[in-house]
Amino acid sequence: MTTKNTTAKTSDAQEAAEEKILNVPSANILEPMESIVLSHHLRIEGADFVPGSKVRVPSDYARRLRRQGYVARS
């Protein structure tokens, strides 16, 4: 009888649910940060983010990601 390893699935779900803060350069250092949920796979500064990942980015970068279709609709 074969058993399935379900621990890998829970760790992926926990990682996707965890909010990560990205250090994306912005024009204004005092610009507010926004939390967004990604709808597509995205690689930023060598870090991979899967769909469903919640990240905090500067508001101008969040606006650019929305225009390009990377942010999930809520």
Beta strands, then each sheet from edge to edge (+ up, - down):
strand 1: 19-21
strand 2: 33-37
strand 3: 42-44
strand 4: 47-49
strand 5: 54-58
sheet 1: 1+ 5+ 2-
sheet 2: 3+ 4-
end
